[in-house]
């Protein structure tokens, strides 16, 4: 678990970082992250028991009229960002959660689920 997860590598010889940052107001924060070598890179806010059987199951049941909100920021940069740089991006998310940072290679995302 953690507030963000980032992957770095090279595409056509050029450095790249992709990261997903989770806002603390998200349902079931902090999430568990899932990455595989074949390209899967995802947040799993209800999957903690699947990753660690010692953890209690985390379920999400919405009653009529209830809602849940998941807020993430997706960062795509033409550089190898290290832990410190990704944490600075997380700090920006905390300071300006609704600000569009497209000029920094960031897409703002949020999803609400209502039953």
N, C-alpha and C positions, 0 to 999 in steps of 0.2 A: 504494500500500500504506500501511498504517498500523494502529494499534491500535484505531481507531474511525472511524465515519463518522456524521455527523448531518445531518439535514434540518430546516429550520425553515420555517414558513409560517403562514398564517391559515386557520382553518376557521370559517365563519359569523362572521367578524369577530373571532375570538378567537385569540390566539397559541398555537402548538403547536410542539413539537420532538419528533422521533422519532430515536433513535440506536441503533446497534448497536455494542457494545463487545466486543472479542475478548480473551479471557484469553491471556496469553503461553504457557500450557501447551498451547494448541490445536495440533493437527497442522498443519504448514505455516504457522505463524505467522511474520510477519504476513500477513494475507490481502490479496487485491485486492478492491476494492469496485466495485459495479456499480449505477448509478442512471440512470434515464431519466425524462423528463418525463411519461410516461404512467403512472407509479406504481411501476415496478420499483425495488426497493431491496434489494440482496442482497450477501452475502459470497460470494466465489469463491476458496476456498483452493487450488484446483488450476489456476486459469486465468491465471497470470502471462504465459505465452507468447502467449496470445490478446490480451492488452492491450499487450504490448511484445515484438515478434518477436525482439528482441536478447537477451531473457531465455531461458535454457534451459527446456524444458518441465518442468513439475512434475507428476509422476504419483504416484498412490497405488495401490500394488498390495499387497493383504493376502494373506499366505500363511495356510493353515489354522491357526487358533488365535491369529493376530495380531489386534490391534485398533488403532483410531485413535479419538481423542476430539477433538471440536470443542466448545469452550466459549465461549458468547456471552451477553451480557446485553443485553436489549432495554429501552430507556428511552423512556418516553412521558410528556412533561411539558406542562402547560398554560402554557407560557412560551416565549419565544425564548431559548434557551441559547446563549451565545457559546463560542468556542474554550476560554477559560479554565474556564468552568463545565463543559464536557464533559470536559476533562482532569481536573478534580476528581472527576467521576464515574468516570473510568478509574482514578484513584488509589484510590478506594473499592473497586473491583473487585479491584485488586492486594492491598489490605489484608485484604479479607473476601470471598474468591472464592465461598464457599458460603453467604453470608448472604443471606437473602431481604429485599429492599428494597422490598417492595410499598407500604409506607407512603410511599415517595419516588417512586412511579409507575414502579417498575422490576420487570420480570419476569426471573427467573433462568432461564437455559436451558442445556442441555448435551445433546449427542448423542454417543453412542458407536456405532461401527460395528465389528462383529466378523464375521470370516469363518469 
